[in-house]
């Protein structure tokens, strides 16, 4: 709601208030996350595993996976991972033979 009022209104005071509020909210969210994870770790029996699970949870982003959907090598189209692997192997084997 505050964002919409700030966006639609060109009053400098409102924009400053909005930015200040965003900073406060971001700080609260970070501190709350830290407190939550400290509690989870302290209650855990296997602290190292819990820490690594937290790191994975915080850093893993499934949208960053780079899966090759289609590969064209020497006019051969590879649509799946097996064909892609075979085409890459053939390409590099033939390249090594041509050197």
N, CA and C atoms as a LAMMPS dump frame, in Angstrom:
ITEM: TIMESTEP
0
ITEM: NUMBER OF ATOMS
297
ITEM: BOX BOUNDS ff ff ff
-5.0000000000000000e+02 5.0000000000000000e+02
-5.0000000000000000e+02 5.0000000000000000e+02
-5.0000000000000000e+02 5.0000000000000000e+02
ITEM: ATOMS id mol type element x y z
1 1 1 N 0.813 -1.184 0
2 1 2 C 0 0 0
3 1 3 C 0.867 1.261 0
4 2 1 N 1.895 1.237 0.861
5 2 2 C 2.791 2.379 0.94
6 2 3 C 3.53 2.584 -0.378
7 3 1 N 3.932 1.479 -0.999
8 3 2 C 4.628 1.572 -2.286
9 3 3 C 3.733 2.236 -3.334
10 4 1 N 2.476 1.835 -3.398
11 4 2 C 1.555 2.398 -4.388
12 4 3 C 1.348 3.894 -4.177
13 5 1 N 1.218 4.291 -2.923
14 5 2 C 1.05 5.721 -2.638
15 5 3 C 2.293 6.498 -3.033
16 6 1 N 3.458 5.934 -2.781
17 6 2 C 4.708 6.603 -3.135
18 6 3 C 4.887 6.655 -4.64
19 7 1 N 4.541 5.564 -5.302
20 7 2 C 4.702 5.501 -6.754
21 7 3 C 3.801 6.508 -7.463
22 8 1 N 2.585 6.616 -6.995
23 8 2 C 1.612 7.487 -7.651
24 8 3 C 1.735 8.95 -7.23
25 9 1 N 2.536 9.218 -6.242
26 9 2 C 2.643 10.554 -5.684
27 9 3 C 4.095 11.03 -5.821
28 10 1 N 4.317 12.214 -6.328
29 10 2 C 5.67 12.735 -6.508
30 10 3 C 6.107 13.633 -5.351
31 11 1 N 5.675 13.334 -4.172
32 11 2 C 6.049 14.122 -3.005
33 11 3 C 7.363 13.548 -2.457
34 12 1 N 8.365 14.401 -2.348
35 12 2 C 9.698 13.961 -1.928
36 12 3 C 9.682 13.379 -0.51
37 13 1 N 8.89 13.955 0.373
38 13 2 C 8.81 13.456 1.748
39 13 3 C 8.298 12.027 1.795
40 14 1 N 7.329 11.712 0.961
41 14 2 C 6.778 10.355 0.926
42 14 3 C 7.827 9.357 0.44
43 15 1 N 8.595 9.76 -0.567
44 15 2 C 9.634 8.869 -1.091
45 15 3 C 10.72 8.628 -0.055
46 16 1 N 11.112 9.657 0.667
47 16 2 C 12.106 9.483 1.731
48 16 3 C 11.576 8.573 2.836
49 17 1 N 10.324 8.775 3.209
50 17 2 C 9.699 7.928 4.224
51 17 3 C 9.664 6.482 3.748
52 18 1 N 9.323 6.275 2.499
53 18 2 C 9.249 4.923 1.938
54 18 3 C 10.629 4.257 1.954
55 19 1 N 11.656 4.981 1.525
56 19 2 C 13.014 4.422 1.515
57 19 3 C 13.468 4.082 2.935
58 20 1 N 13.183 4.967 3.867
59 20 2 C 13.537 4.734 5.269
60 20 3 C 12.811 3.497 5.8
61 21 1 N 11.542 3.387 5.505
62 21 2 C 10.753 2.237 5.937
63 21 3 C 11.307 0.943 5.334
64 22 1 N 11.701 0.98 4.065
65 22 2 C 12.259 -0.211 3.406
66 22 3 C 13.551 -0.661 4.075
67 23 1 N 14.409 0.303 4.426
68 23 2 C 15.658 -0.031 5.122
69 23 3 C 15.377 -0.674 6.476
70 24 1 N 14.435 -0.113 7.204
71 24 2 C 14.086 -0.67 8.515
72 24 3 C 13.529 -2.086 8.344
73 25 1 N 12.646 -2.267 7.395
74 25 2 C 12.051 -3.578 7.161
75 25 3 C 13.109 -4.599 6.754
76 26 1 N 14.027 -4.223 5.883
77 26 2 C 15.1 -5.124 5.458
78 26 3 C 15.968 -5.536 6.639
79 27 1 N 16.278 -4.583 7.502
80 27 2 C 17.085 -4.882 8.687
81 27 3 C 16.36 -5.851 9.609
82 28 1 N 15.085 -5.626 9.82
83 28 2 C 14.294 -6.508 10.689
84 28 3 C 14.232 -7.911 10.1
85 29 1 N 14.044 -8.014 8.809
86 29 2 C 13.974 -9.33 8.158
87 29 3 C 15.306 -10.062 8.311
88 30 1 N 16.427 -9.376 8.083
89 30 2 C 17.744 -10.001 8.232
90 30 3 C 17.979 -10.469 9.657
91 31 1 N 17.673 -9.623 10.63
92 31 2 C 17.88 -9.98 12.031
93 31 3 C 16.988 -11.14 12.45
94 32 1 N 15.765 -11.15 11.976
95 32 2 C 14.842 -12.238 12.292
96 32 3 C 15.329 -13.545 11.696
97 33 1 N 15.832 -13.486 10.476
98 33 2 C 16.362 -14.686 9.818
99 33 3 C 17.557 -15.225 10.609
100 34 1 N 18.436 -14.339 11.054
101 34 2 C 19.598 -14.76 11.834
102 34 3 C 19.162 -15.424 13.14
103 35 1 N 18.225 -14.798 13.838
104 35 2 C 17.728 -15.37 15.095
105 35 3 C 17.078 -16.732 14.868
106 36 1 N 16.321 -16.857 13.8
107 36 2 C 15.659 -18.121 13.493
108 36 3 C 16.695 -19.219 13.247
109 37 1 N 17.691 -18.924 12.424
110 37 2 C 18.696 -19.939 12.116
111 37 3 C 19.561 -20.267 13.326
112 38 1 N 19.835 -19.296 14.184
113 38 2 C 20.569 -19.581 15.416
114 38 3 C 19.79 -20.548 16.297
115 39 1 N 18.49 -20.358 16.353
116 39 2 C 17.654 -21.264 17.152
117 39 3 C 17.617 -22.658 16.541
118 40 1 N 17.478 -22.726 15.226
119 40 2 C 17.458 -24.024 14.553
120 40 3 C 18.771 -24.767 14.794
121 41 1 N 19.892 -24.064 14.684
122 41 2 C 21.203 -24.688 14.895
123 41 3 C 21.37 -25.119 16.341
124 42 1 N 20.949 -24.289 17.273
125 42 2 C 21.125 -24.632 18.687
126 42 3 C 20.281 -25.839 19.094
127 43 1 N 19.137 -26.041 18.482
128 43 2 C 18.274 -27.187 18.801
129 43 3 C 18.667 -28.452 18.049
130 44 1 N 19.543 -28.317 17.086
131 44 2 C 19.908 -29.442 16.242
132 44 3 C 20.872 -30.379 16.964
133 45 1 N 20.747 -31.677 16.68
134 45 2 C 21.684 -32.662 17.221
135 45 3 C 22.934 -32.74 16.345
136 46 1 N 22.774 -32.561 15.044
137 46 2 C 23.898 -32.591 14.118
138 46 3 C 24.065 -31.176 13.554
139 47 1 N 24.84 -30.377 14.245
140 47 2 C 24.945 -28.96 13.918
141 47 3 C 25.575 -28.711 12.545
142 48 1 N 26.591 -29.468 12.202
143 48 2 C 27.238 -29.266 10.899
144 48 3 C 26.271 -29.542 9.749
145 49 1 N 25.542 -30.616 9.851
146 49 2 C 24.577 -30.947 8.798
147 49 3 C 23.508 -29.86 8.707
148 50 1 N 23.053 -29.383 9.835
149 50 2 C 22.048 -28.324 9.858
150 50 3 C 22.593 -27.051 9.221
151 51 1 N 23.829 -26.717 9.539
152 51 2 C 24.442 -25.516 8.956
153 51 3 C 24.519 -25.65 7.443
154 52 1 N 24.972 -26.814 6.954
155 52 2 C 25.067 -27.007 5.503
156 52 3 C 23.691 -26.995 4.842
157 53 1 N 22.692 -27.527 5.511
158 53 2 C 21.327 -27.462 4.966
159 53 3 C 20.835 -26.016 4.869
160 54 1 N 21.175 -25.214 5.854
161 54 2 C 20.786 -23.801 5.828
162 54 3 C 21.505 -23.084 4.689
163 55 1 N 22.799 -23.354 4.545
164 55 2 C 23.563 -22.728 3.457
165 55 3 C 22.961 -23.112 2.116
166 56 1 N 22.648 -24.376 1.947
167 56 2 C 22.046 -24.83 0.691
168 56 3 C 20.694 -24.153 0.458
169 57 1 N 19.901 -24.076 1.498
170 57 2 C 18.573 -23.466 1.384
171 57 3 C 18.675 -21.993 0.999
172 58 1 N 19.639 -21.289 1.557
173 58 2 C 19.783 -19.86 1.297
174 58 3 C 20.438 -19.551 -0.044
175 59 1 N 21.282 -20.45 -0.538
176 59 2 C 22.022 -20.148 -1.759
177 59 3 C 21.5 -20.864 -2.988
178 60 1 N 20.737 -21.92 -2.824
179 60 2 C 20.26 -22.686 -3.975
180 60 3 C 19.162 -21.926 -4.701
181 61 1 N 19.329 -21.81 -5.999
182 61 2 C 18.348 -21.124 -6.83
183 61 3 C 18.091 -21.983 -8.067
184 62 1 N 16.976 -22.702 -8.098
185 62 2 C 16.74 -23.624 -9.219
186 62 3 C 16.576 -22.932 -10.569
187 63 1 N 16.336 -21.633 -10.576
188 63 2 C 16.189 -20.941 -11.858
189 63 3 C 17.533 -20.701 -12.529
190 64 1 N 18.639 -20.907 -11.797
191 64 2 C 19.956 -20.692 -12.374
192 64 3 C 20.512 -21.93 -13.07
193 65 1 N 19.769 -23.004 -13.095
194 65 2 C 20.247 -24.211 -13.753
195 65 3 C 20.322 -23.964 -15.251
196 66 1 N 21.467 -24.286 -15.814
197 66 2 C 21.681 -24.078 -17.24
198 66 3 C 21.63 -25.421 -17.951
199 67 1 N 20.459 -25.837 -18.323
200 67 2 C 20.299 -27.072 -19.066
201 67 3 C 20.267 -26.749 -20.546
202 68 1 N 21.096 -27.458 -21.306
203 68 2 C 21.13 -27.257 -22.748
204 68 3 C 19.961 -28.032 -23.339
205 69 1 N 19.091 -27.337 -24.013
206 69 2 C 17.903 -27.96 -24.597
207 69 3 C 18.181 -28.525 -25.98
208 70 1 N 19.045 -27.851 -26.73
209 70 2 C 19.293 -28.232 -28.112
210 70 3 C 20.73 -27.873 -28.459
211 71 1 N 21.409 -28.798 -29.15
212 71 2 C 22.784 -28.562 -29.541
213 71 3 C 22.948 -28.97 -31
214 72 1 N 23.564 -28.103 -31.776
215 72 2 C 23.788 -28.393 -33.193
216 72 3 C 25.287 -28.433 -33.444
217 73 1 N 25.789 -29.613 -33.818
218 73 2 C 27.203 -29.788 -34.129
219 73 3 C 27.289 -30.466 -35.49
220 74 1 N 27.957 -29.812 -36.434
221 74 2 C 28.119 -30.356 -37.792
222 74 3 C 26.786 -30.8 -38.387
223 75 1 N 25.785 -29.971 -38.254
224 75 2 C 24.443 -30.223 -38.792
225 75 3 C 23.737 -31.407 -38.146
226 76 1 N 24.226 -31.899 -37.011
227 76 2 C 23.526 -32.936 -36.248
228 76 3 C 22.869 -32.25 -35.06
229 77 1 N 21.602 -32.543 -34.867
230 77 2 C 20.869 -31.938 -33.768
231 77 3 C 20.795 -32.927 -32.603
232 78 1 N 21.156 -32.478 -31.426
233 78 2 C 21.071 -33.296 -30.216
234 78 3 C 20.011 -32.676 -29.314
235 79 1 N 18.969 -33.456 -29.022
236 79 2 C 17.834 -32.935 -28.254
237 79 3 C 17.85 -33.325 -26.786
238 80 1 N 18.504 -34.418 -26.439
239 80 2 C 18.513 -34.826 -25.039
240 80 3 C 19.948 -34.943 -24.539
241 81 1 N 20.127 -35.208 -23.263
242 81 2 C 21.454 -35.195 -22.66
243 81 3 C 22.356 -36.297 -23.207
244 82 1 N 21.806 -37.454 -23.493
245 82 2 C 22.619 -38.55 -24.013
246 82 3 C 23.132 -38.201 -25.407
247 83 1 N 22.252 -37.729 -26.262
248 83 2 C 22.684 -37.339 -27.604
249 83 3 C 23.655 -36.155 -27.554
250 84 1 N 23.412 -35.227 -26.654
251 84 2 C 24.307 -34.088 -26.51
252 84 3 C 25.698 -34.557 -26.098
253 85 1 N 25.76 -35.449 -25.126
254 85 2 C 27.047 -35.992 -24.686
255 85 3 C 27.764 -36.724 -25.802
256 86 1 N 27.023 -37.543 -26.542
257 86 2 C 27.632 -38.274 -27.655
258 86 3 C 28.147 -37.328 -28.736
259 87 1 N 27.367 -36.312 -29.075
260 87 2 C 27.798 -35.355 -30.09
261 87 3 C 29.033 -34.581 -29.643
262 88 1 N 29.077 -34.193 -28.374
263 88 2 C 30.259 -33.497 -27.857
264 88 3 C 31.485 -34.408 -27.884
265 89 1 N 31.313 -35.674 -27.482
266 89 2 C 32.427 -36.627 -27.535
267 89 3 C 32.937 -36.789 -28.959
268 90 1 N 32.026 -36.988 -29.895
269 90 2 C 32.429 -37.14 -31.299
270 90 3 C 33.142 -35.895 -31.806
271 91 1 N 32.636 -34.739 -31.464
272 91 2 C 33.237 -33.489 -31.92
273 91 3 C 34.68 -33.365 -31.415
274 92 1 N 34.882 -33.597 -30.109
275 92 2 C 36.221 -33.427 -29.557
276 92 3 C 37.157 -34.533 -29.996
277 93 1 N 36.659 -35.747 -30.21
278 93 2 C 37.515 -36.823 -30.737
279 93 3 C 37.958 -36.491 -32.157
280 94 1 N 37.039 -36.016 -32.986
281 94 2 C 37.382 -35.662 -34.362
282 94 3 C 38.306 -34.447 -34.409
283 95 1 N 38.111 -33.505 -33.499
284 95 2 C 38.972 -32.336 -33.458
285 95 3 C 40.391 -32.737 -33.089
286 96 1 N 40.525 -33.656 -32.127
287 96 2 C 41.855 -34.11 -31.719
288 96 3 C 42.548 -34.854 -32.867
289 97 1 N 41.797 -35.631 -33.64
290 97 2 C 42.38 -36.361 -34.769
291 97 3 C 42.822 -35.422 -35.878
292 98 1 N 42.136 -34.29 -36.052
293 98 2 C 42.46 -33.354 -37.116
294 98 3 C 43.655 -32.453 -36.793
295 99 1 N 44.079 -32.464 -35.54
296 99 2 C 45.208 -31.574 -35.154
297 99 3 C 46.522 -32.148 -35.576
